[in-house]
Amino acid sequence: MTKTTPLPLKIIIYLFLLVGAIVMFFPFVWMVSTSLKTSGAVAAMPPQLIPNPIDFGNFAEVWNKVNFGRYTLNSFIIVTLDMIGALLSCAIVAFGLAMFQFRGRSLIFTIMLATLMIPGQVTMIPTYFIWKQFGMLNTYYPLIIPSFLASAFGIFLMHQYIKALPKELYESAVIDGCSPPGIFARIYLPLCKPALAALGVFTFMGAWNNTLGPLIYLQSKELYTLPLGILYLKSENVNQALLMASAVITTTPVLIVYLVAQKQFVQGIASTGMKG
């Protein structure tokens, strides 16, 4: 919208956005509401949006009796290592592709981008047998090691941001006698905070909500992550209040991470989208 947009049109647009926001936000509100209900209140008719009485016991039961504390710890271990691996590997590869001129660079970059068009279902079975041959099934290695090998999306995101930075920064640092690793660590990495924040949020959300990977590679209940914990609860036919309490526990860290990194995330996405 511009300053010349008529007032009636502005009102219509804002009303439309408000309705859309309410529609999108209502399932989350209902999830939180159901997690605070007793088992009898869940089936009450008409449905209660505000629980009466409010029962926090569902969270304690899920956390202690269903071992969600262990599942949360497992998820944090995987997510932390995934973020470290993804941010470092993608930034290093993107810096090399953006700063150094060598034969075949464009071909390598094109082939890397082409891998984004390959559906995950195509490589899922061969990848499973590779990890099986290495004897790494029922471990976290298949969920963590790929993050240290850089992803095409992460490399592209970082490459576009680094490519948009002034080339004179690199040239000046070389003249001052700084080595490429030093230039990367001391100059470019601090300047890439918005892009790193954006990639970090994407990596966190992907690893935290990953259900298929743990479902394929993990068999022991002690190794379960939060998404598998929710599936386990659902298979046990527990009441909806407990199920929604587990969903709130799983969703809350994602909201916190996004709210904390929102400014850097939006700036990183805008920069990599507008420049390059």
C-alpha positions in Angstrom: 0.0 0.0 0.0 1.1 3.6 -0.7 0.2 6.9 0.8 -2.2 7.5 -2.1 -4.3 4.4 -1.3 -7.9 5.4 -0.7 -9.0 5.1 3.0 -11.9 2.7 2.2 -9.5 0.4 0.4 -7.1 0.5 3.3 -9.9 -0.5 5.7 -10.9 -3.4 3.5 -7.3 -4.6 3.2 -6.7 -4.4 7.0 -10.0 -6.2 7.7 -9.0 -9.0 5.3 -5.6 -9.3 6.9 -7.2 -9.3 10.4 -9.6 -12.1 9.4 -6.7 -14.1 7.9 -4.6 -13.7 11.0 -7.5 -14.9 13.2 -8.1 -17.9 11.0 -4.3 -18.8 11.1 -4.0 -18.2 14.9 -7.2 -19.9 16.1 -5.8 -23.5 15.8 -2.9 -22.5 18.1 -5.3 -20.9 20.6 -7.5 -24.0 20.6 -4.4 -26.2 21.1 -3.4 -24.3 24.2 -7.0 -24.2 25.4 -7.4 -28.0 25.1 -4.1 -28.6 26.8 -5.5 -26.9 29.9 -8.7 -28.8 30.1 -9.7 -31.8 32.2 -10.5 -35.0 30.3 -14.2 -34.4 30.9 -14.1 -30.8 29.7 -12.5 -31.9 26.4 -15.8 -33.6 25.3 -18.1 -31.0 26.8 -20.8 -29.5 24.6 -20.8 -26.8 23.6 -17.0 -26.6 23.4 -15.2 -24.3 25.8 -12.7 -21.9 24.5 -11.7 -20.8 28.0 -11.2 -23.9 30.1 -13.2 -24.2 33.3 -11.5 -25.3 35.5 -7.9 -24.7 34.2 -5.8 -27.9 34.7 -2.0 -27.7 34.4 -1.7 -31.3 35.4 -1.6 -32.4 31.8 1.8 -30.9 31.3 3.2 -32.5 34.4 1.8 -35.9 33.4 3.2 -35.6 29.9 6.6 -34.4 31.1 7.1 -37.0 33.9 5.0 -40.1 33.1 5.4 -40.2 29.4 9.1 -39.3 29.4 8.7 -36.1 27.4 11.6 -34.6 29.4 13.9 -37.1 27.8 12.4 -36.6 24.3 12.9 -32.8 24.7 16.6 -33.3 25.7 17.1 -35.6 22.7 15.6 -33.0 20.3 17.8 -30.2 21.7 20.9 -32.4 21.3 20.1 -33.1 17.6 19.0 -29.5 16.9 22.1 -27.9 18.5 24.5 -30.1 16.6 22.5 -29.6 13.3 22.6 -25.9 13.7 26.4 -25.8 14.4 27.1 -28.1 11.4 24.7 -26.3 9.0 25.9 -22.8 9.8 29.6 -23.5 9.7 29.6 -25.8 6.6 27.2 -23.7 4.5 29.0 -20.4 5.4 32.4 -21.9 4.5 31.3 -23.4 1.2 29.3 -20.2 0.2 32.4 -18.1 1.0 34.6 -20.2 -1.2 32.1 -20.1 -4.1 31.5 -16.4 -3.8 35.1 -15.2 -3.3 37.4 -17.5 -5.2 37.7 -17.8 -9.0 38.4 -21.3 -10.2 37.6 -23.5 -13.2 34.3 -25.2 -12.9 32.9 -23.0 -10.2 29.7 -22.1 -12.1 29.2 -25.8 -13.0 29.6 -26.9 -9.4 27.1 -24.2 -8.3 24.6 -25.2 -11.0 24.8 -28.9 -10.1 24.4 -28.0 -6.4 21.2 -26.0 -7.1 19.9 -28.8 -9.4 19.9 -31.1 -6.3 17.1 -29.0 -4.9 14.8 -30.4 -7.6 15.4 -34.0 -6.4 12.5 -35.2 -4.2 13.6 -36.5 -0.8 11.6 -39.7 -1.5 14.0 -40.6 -4.3 17.1 -40.7 -2.1 15.4 -41.9 1.1 15.9 -45.7 0.5 19.4 -45.6 -0.9 20.4 -43.3 2.0 18.9 -45.7 4.5 21.0 -48.6 3.1 24.2 -46.5 3.2 23.7 -45.8 6.9 22.8 -49.4 7.4 26.1 -50.5 5.8 28.0 -48.1 8.2 26.1 -49.7 11.2 24.7 -46.4 12.2 21.0 -47.3 12.5 19.3 -46.5 15.8 21.8 -43.7 16.4 21.8 -40.0 15.9 24.5 -40.0 13.3 22.2 -40.1 10.2 20.3 -37.1 11.6 23.4 -35.0 12.5 26.3 -35.8 10.0 24.4 -34.5 6.9 24.2 -31.1 8.5 28.1 -30.9 8.6 28.2 -31.6 4.8 26.3 -28.4 3.9 22.9 -28.2 2.2 22.2 -26.7 -1.2 19.6 -24.3 0.2 21.9 -23.1 3.0 24.8 -22.6 0.5 22.6 -20.6 -1.9 21.2 -18.5 0.9 24.7 -17.6 2.3 26.2 -17.3 -1.2 23.7 -14.6 -2.2 24.3 -12.6 0.9 28.1 -12.8 0.7 28.1 -12.1 -3.0 26.2 -8.8 -2.3 28.9 -7.6 0.1 31.5 -5.2 -1.3 34.4 -7.0 -3.0 36.7 -4.3 -1.7 36.5 -5.8 1.8 38.3 -8.9 0.7 40.8 -7.0 -1.4 41.7 -4.6 1.4 42.1 -7.5 3.9 44.5 -9.3 1.5 46.6 -6.2 1.1 46.8 -6.0 4.9 48.2 -9.5 4.9 45.1 -11.4 6.2 44.7 -15.0 5.1 41.5 -16.2 3.6 40.4 -18.1 6.8 41.1 -15.0 8.8 39.1 -12.8 6.3 36.2 -15.3 6.6 36.3 -15.5 10.4 37.0 -11.8 11.2 35.3 -9.9 8.5 32.7 -11.8 6.5 31.2 -14.0 9.3 30.3 -11.1 11.5 28.8 -9.3 8.5 26.7 -12.3 7.7 24.7 -12.3 11.0 21.3 -11.7 9.3 21.8 -14.5 6.8 23.1 -16.8 9.5 20.1 -16.0 11.6 17.7 -16.8 8.7 19.5 -20.0 8.0 19.6 -20.8 11.7 15.8 -20.4 12.0 15.2 -22.6 9.0 17.6 -25.2 10.3 16.1 -25.2 13.8 12.6 -25.6 12.4 13.6 -28.3 10.0 15.5 -30.3 12.7 13.0 -29.7 15.5 10.0 -30.7 13.5 11.7 -33.6 11.6 9.5 -36.6 12.0 10.4 -38.8 9.0 14.1 -39.0 9.7 13.9 -40.2 13.4 11.0 -42.5 12.4 13.2 -44.2 9.8 16.5 -44.4 11.8 15.5 -44.6 15.5 14.0 -47.7 17.1 14.7 -47.3 20.8 12.2 -45.3 22.8 15.0 -43.7 24.8 16.3 -42.1 21.6 12.9 -40.7 20.5 12.6 -37.0 19.7 9.5 -34.9 20.4 7.7 -35.5 17.1 8.1 -39.3 17.7 6.9 -38.8 21.3 3.7 -37.2 19.9 3.2 -40.1 17.5 3.8 -42.5 20.4 1.2 -40.7 22.5 -1.3 -40.9 19.6 -0.8 -44.6 19.2 -1.5 -45.1 22.9 -5.0 -43.5 22.4 -4.5 -41.0 25.3 -7.0 -38.2 25.8 -6.9 -35.1 23.6 -5.8 -32.9 26.6 -2.6 -34.8 27.0 -2.0 -34.9 23.3 -2.4 -31.1 23.0 -0.2 -30.6 26.0 2.6 -32.5 24.2 1.9 -30.4 21.1 2.3 -27.1 23.2 5.6 -28.4 24.6 6.8 -29.1 21.0 5.7 -25.9 19.5 6.8 -23.4 22.2 10.6 -23.6 21.4 10.0 -22.8 17.7 7.9 -19.7 18.6 10.6 -18.5 21.1 13.4 -19.0 18.5 11.5 -17.1 15.8 10.5 -14.2 18.1 14.1 -13.8 19.4 15.6 -13.9 15.9 12.7 -12.3 14.1 14.5 -9.0 13.2 17.7 -10.7 11.9 15.6 -13.4 10.2 13.5 -10.8 8.2 16.6 -8.8 7.4 18.5 -11.8 6.2 15.6 -13.0 4.0 15.1 -9.5 2.5 18.8 -9.1 1.8 19.3 -12.4 0.1 16.1 -11.9 -1.9 16.7 -8.4 -3.1 20.4 -8.6 -3.8 22.5 -11.1 -5.7 
